[in-house]
Amino acid sequence: MRQSSSAIRIRSSSMLFGMPLLDIALGPDAEKGEARGHARGVIAIGDMACGIFAFGGLALGIIAIGGVAVGGLAIGGLTLGLAALGGLAVGGIAVGGCAAGVVAMGGLAVGYYAYGGLAFGAHVLSSTSQSPEAVEFFRRLFPGAGG
């Protein structure tokens, strides 16, 4: 463990898949010439984080949570993933204020199946348009919802 007044660096000695089990890198590190911490591990926490589980300002991982998140499951402000949940979400299944994907749900939704206040797609469910295919699809997706 290394910690200065502005940087935190913690790396476990345990390894899994050739990566440290836990890596934490927050703040600048003058010794390494890093302007921001870059964590790489199974569980990565940092200004920039890459791992199976990644948490950070920029997070890249199978499960990624951060300001900008990219991964299988991405949660954050700006997200890109197979399943994306965020302010701006892009993915196979996208849920957010603005969502684009095969299945998109949000204030603005663009997708093959789109559900939202303003929705565009092949099968749309919105306040102004309700295609029968979209109604059936979203009823199956959310069985207890609506009439």
KADA-V400957 format. One record per run of one state. SS is the DSSP state (h for helix, s for strand, l for the rest). FROM is the first residue (numbers start at 1). TO is the last residue. Records with the same first field share a line. If there is no record, write none. Layout:
BEGIN
SS->FROM-TO / FROM-TO
END
This chain:
BEGIN
l->1-1 / 4-7 / 12-14 / 17-18 / 21-21 / 27-28 / 30-33 / 35-37 / 121-122 / 126-129 / 131-131 / 142-147
s->2-3 / 8-11 / 15-16 / 19-20 / 22-26 / 29-29 / 34-34 / 38-120 / 123-125 / 130-130
h->132-141
END
